[in-house]
Amino acid sequence: MTTARLPLFPLNAVLFPGLVLPLNVFEERYRAIMRELLKTDDSEPRLFAVVAIRDGHEAAVTAPGMPEGTSPPERGPADGFGPDPLDAFHRVGCVADAATIRERPDGTFEVVATGTTRVRLLSVEANGPYLTAELEELPEEPGDGAAPLAEGVLRAFQSYQKRLAGARERSLSRIEDLPDEPSVVSYLVAAAAVLDVPAKQRLLEAPDIGARLREELKLLRSETAVIRHLPSLPAVVLTQGPTHLN
């Protein structure tokens, strides 16, 4: 197994390989990560690890709603994550490559990163300006029946989209426009489906691509059946995530 130590960026969200993550970074411990990454030349990857925060632990204080002229309080790297930060996070996360890091005049950052590789957290250190983690890369095994499962997941995903969008065909992805490589399908659907963090985390942690696709097929069929019996739902943009405030 390949191991590495990288800056750690906890979120109330799950990042998947190949998916884009926009970030609005203003808390000092995470700004410190971006300043460190900017020391890396543009031609090299600027890597950090993203992990989902377990229920019951707080993420960073966010600025909206605070009194005018009041800055968010500065917090230590492990503040809000308990005596052992490792226990506050799901153990499987994703390495992110920050393709764009733009510093604003006030010292905050706009960041666009892309998920690259699944990793497992081995340890977390809080003895610097930000958290770092020792990580081991997780292999991407195909599993059983990945190719036919991917075809079934894409068909189920189209039905799911149609229900979410109120059957407005213009808002749907055409199946021929979607990828057909099983690993890409598994991560795209995992990211695009409207699921809570624990469900997305289970998909990220799936032991192989086939297992992830089988779980997605069950989830999509279940969610589509639920939506069918609801009176109405707003249209949802399925392939874009919100900007995370940290």
C-alpha positions in Angstrom: 0.0 0.0 0.0 1.2 3.5 -0.8 1.1 5.9 2.2 1.5 9.6 2.4 1.0 12.5 4.8 -1.2 15.3 3.5 -3.1 18.4 4.9 -6.6 17.3 6.0 -9.8 19.2 5.1 -12.9 17.9 7.0 -16.3 18.6 5.4 -19.9 17.8 6.0 -19.9 16.2 2.6 -18.3 13.3 0.7 -15.9 13.8 -2.2 -15.6 11.1 -4.9 -12.7 10.5 -7.3 -13.2 12.5 -10.6 -15.7 14.9 -9.1 -15.2 18.6 -8.8 -15.3 20.3 -5.4 -15.7 24.1 -5.1 -14.7 25.6 -1.7 -15.1 29.0 -0.1 -12.2 29.0 2.4 -12.2 31.6 5.2 -11.4 29.9 8.5 -7.7 30.4 9.4 -6.8 26.7 9.8 -8.0 26.0 6.3 -6.6 29.2 4.8 -3.2 28.0 6.2 -3.6 24.9 4.0 -4.2 26.9 0.9 -1.2 29.2 1.6 1.0 26.0 2.0 -0.4 24.6 -1.3 0.4 27.8 -3.1 4.1 27.1 -2.4 3.8 24.2 -4.8 4.5 25.1 -8.5 1.6 25.3 -10.8 3.0 22.4 -12.8 2.7 20.0 -9.8 -0.4 18.7 -8.1 -1.5 20.6 -5.0 -2.9 17.7 -2.9 -4.9 17.6 0.3 -7.2 15.0 1.8 -11.0 15.5 2.2 -12.9 13.5 4.8 -16.5 13.6 5.9 -17.2 14.6 9.5 -19.2 12.1 11.6 -22.5 13.1 13.0 -22.3 14.8 16.3 -19.1 16.8 15.5 -19.2 20.4 14.4 -17.6 21.8 11.3 -16.0 25.2 11.0 -17.7 28.3 12.1 -19.1 30.1 9.1 -19.3 33.8 8.5 -22.9 34.4 7.1 -25.2 35.6 9.9 -22.5 36.9 12.2 -22.7 40.6 13.4 -21.2 43.1 11.0 -17.6 43.9 11.8 -17.2 40.6 13.7 -14.7 38.1 12.4 -15.1 34.4 13.0 -13.1 33.4 16.0 -9.7 31.8 15.3 -9.7 28.1 16.2 -6.9 25.6 16.6 -6.5 22.9 14.0 -8.5 20.3 16.0 -11.1 22.6 17.6 -14.6 21.1 17.4 -13.3 17.6 16.7 -12.8 16.2 20.3 -9.8 14.9 22.1 -8.9 12.5 19.3 -9.7 14.1 15.9 -9.4 10.6 14.2 -12.6 9.6 15.9 -14.5 12.6 14.5 -14.0 11.6 10.9 -15.1 8.8 8.6 -12.0 6.7 8.0 -12.2 6.6 4.2 -11.8 9.8 2.3 -10.5 11.2 -1.0 -7.4 13.0 -2.1 -8.2 16.3 -3.8 -6.1 18.2 -6.3 -6.6 22.0 -6.1 -6.4 23.0 -9.7 -7.5 26.6 -8.8 -6.6 28.5 -5.7 -7.5 32.2 -5.8 -6.8 34.5 -2.9 -9.1 37.4 -2.3 -8.0 40.8 -1.0 -9.3 39.9 2.5 -7.1 36.7 2.7 -9.9 34.2 2.1 -9.7 31.8 -0.9 -11.8 30.5 -3.7 -10.8 27.0 -4.5 -11.8 24.5 -7.2 -10.4 21.0 -6.5 -11.0 17.6 -8.1 -11.1 14.2 -6.3 -8.4 11.8 -7.4 -7.9 8.7 -5.2 -9.7 7.0 -2.3 -7.6 6.8 0.9 -7.9 5.4 4.4 -7.0 7.6 7.4 -4.3 5.9 9.6 -3.6 8.8 11.9 -4.3 12.5 12.4 -1.8 15.1 13.7 -2.8 18.5 15.2 0.7 19.9 16.0 0.8 22.6 13.3 -1.5 25.3 12.0 -3.8 22.7 10.4 -4.6 19.1 10.6 -2.5 16.6 8.7 -3.2 12.9 8.2 -1.2 9.8 7.4 -3.1 8.0 4.6 -2.9 4.8 2.7 -4.2 4.6 -0.9 -7.1 2.2 -1.4 -7.1 0.0 -4.5 -9.9 0.2 -7.0 -10.9 -3.4 -7.7 -13.5 -4.1 -10.4 -15.5 -6.8 -8.5 -18.1 -9.0 -10.1 -20.2 -8.0 -13.0 -19.2 -4.3 -13.1 -19.9 -3.7 -16.8 -23.5 -5.0 -16.9 -24.2 -3.5 -13.5 -23.1 -0.1 -14.9 -25.6 -0.3 -17.7 -28.4 -1.1 -15.2 -27.3 1.8 -12.9 -27.4 4.2 -15.8 -30.9 3.2 -16.8 -32.1 3.4 -13.2 -30.4 6.8 -12.9 -32.3 8.1 -15.9 -35.6 7.1 -14.3 -34.5 8.7 -11.1 -33.6 11.9 -12.8 -36.9 11.9 -14.6 -38.8 11.6 -11.3 -36.7 14.4 -9.7 -37.1 16.7 -12.6 -40.8 16.2 -12.9 -40.4 14.4 -16.3 -39.2 17.6 -18.0 -37.0 16.0 -20.6 -34.9 19.1 -21.3 -33.5 18.8 -17.8 -32.4 15.2 -18.2 -29.1 13.7 -19.2 -29.3 11.5 -22.3 -28.0 8.1 -21.6 -25.7 8.2 -24.6 -24.1 11.4 -23.1 -23.3 9.6 -19.9 -20.0 7.7 -19.3 -20.0 3.9 -19.6 -16.8 3.1 -17.8 -18.0 1.3 -14.6 -15.8 3.1 -12.1 -16.7 6.5 -13.6 -20.4 5.6 -13.6 -20.2 4.4 -9.9 -18.7 7.7 -8.7 -20.8 10.0 -10.9 -24.0 8.5 -9.7 -22.8 8.4 -6.1 -22.1 12.1 -6.3 -25.2 13.1 -8.3 -27.8 11.2 -6.3 -29.6 13.2 -3.6 -28.5 11.2 -0.6 -27.4 12.0 2.9 -23.8 11.9 4.0 -23.9 8.4 5.6 -25.3 6.9 2.4 -22.7 8.6 0.2 -20.0 7.5 2.7 -21.1 3.9 2.3 -20.8 4.2 -1.4 -17.3 5.7 -1.1 -16.3 2.8 1.2 -17.6 0.0 -1.1 -15.0 -2.7 -1.4 -15.1 -2.7 -5.2 -16.8 -1.1 -8.2 -19.3 -4.0 -8.6 -20.4 -3.7 -5.0 -20.8 0.1 -5.3 -22.9 -0.3 -8.4 -25.1 -3.0 -6.8 -25.7 -0.7 -3.8 -26.5 2.2 -6.2 -29.0 0.2 -8.1 -30.9 -0.6 -4.9 -30.7 3.0 -3.7 -31.9 4.4 -7.0 -34.8 2.0 -7.3 -35.8 2.7 -3.7 -35.5 6.5 -4.0 -37.4 6.5 -7.4 -40.2 4.5 -5.8 -40.4 7.0 -2.9 -40.4 10.0 -5.2 -43.2 8.4 -7.3 -45.5 8.6 -4.3 -44.7 12.2 -3.3 -47.0 14.9 -4.6 -44.2 17.1 -6.0 -40.5 17.8 -5.8 -38.5 20.7 -7.1 -36.1 20.2 -10.0 -32.6 19.4 -8.8 -29.3 20.1 -10.5 -27.7 16.7 -10.2 -24.2 17.2 -11.4 -23.2 20.3 -9.5 -22.5 20.5 -5.8 -22.9 23.5 -3.5 -20.0 25.6 -2.5 -18.9 24.5 1.0 -18.3 27.2 3.6 -15.2 26.5 5.7 
